[in-house]
Amino acid sequence: MNSIHQNQPEHNRSDLQGATAIAKIRELAEGHTCFFCTTLTPAAATGARPMSVLQVDEQGSLWFMSSKDSVKNQELQNDSEVKLYFQGSQHSDFLELHGYATVSTDKAKIKELWKPIIKTWFTEGIDDPRITVIQVTPTDGYYWDTKHNQAIAGMKMLIGAAIGKTLDDSVEGTLRH
C-alpha cells in the first residue's frame, strides 16, 4: 500500500436524492461560478467557460443568462447535454453536475434574474434583444464537502500536518434529481 494513504480514514458517504439533493445543489451552487461545459464528446472538448449561477429554483434547476449569438448557445442547439463543475473554496464545496440545458427568451424569467451588474454584458439593459436564459436541469452529480466550515477544515489540515495524522471530516456522495 502507498504510504501516503496508510493513515487516511474512509470518507463519510451520503448519497442524496430529491429535496435533500436539491438543498445540497442550492448550498454549493447558487450565487457561485462554475465551469459550464458543452460539447462533451472527447473529439470536441473545447466548450468550457466560466458562468455564474443566478438561481437554483425549487425543482433544482440552475439558471444562467447568455447571449443569443454566443458559441455556447450555438453548441446547445446541437446538443443540450452539459456538465457543470464547481469549487466553492480551497478545501471544500466541490460539486459536479450532469444535466440538460434549455435556452429561451422568457421575458418574465429574464426580469426575475436581472441584476444591474449584468448590464456589463448586455449593454442595452434588461431589454437587450440578445439576452437568453439557460435552464440546466440536472439528472445526477457528485459532491465532496466538509461537515464543518472552511476555517475548521483548514485548521484540521494544519493540526494533522503537525501531528502526522489525517483529521479528515469530508463527506461525499452522489446526487440524483
Secondary structure, 3 states (H helix, E strand, C coil): CCHHHCCCCCCEECCEEHHHHHHHHHHHHCCCEEEEECCCCHHHCCCEEEEECCEECCCCCEEEEEECCCHHHHHHHHCCEEEEEEECCCCCCEEEEEEEEEEECCHHHHHHHCCHHHHHCCCCHHHCCCEEEEEEEEEEEEEEEECCCHHHHHHHHHHHHHHCCCCCCEEEEEEEC
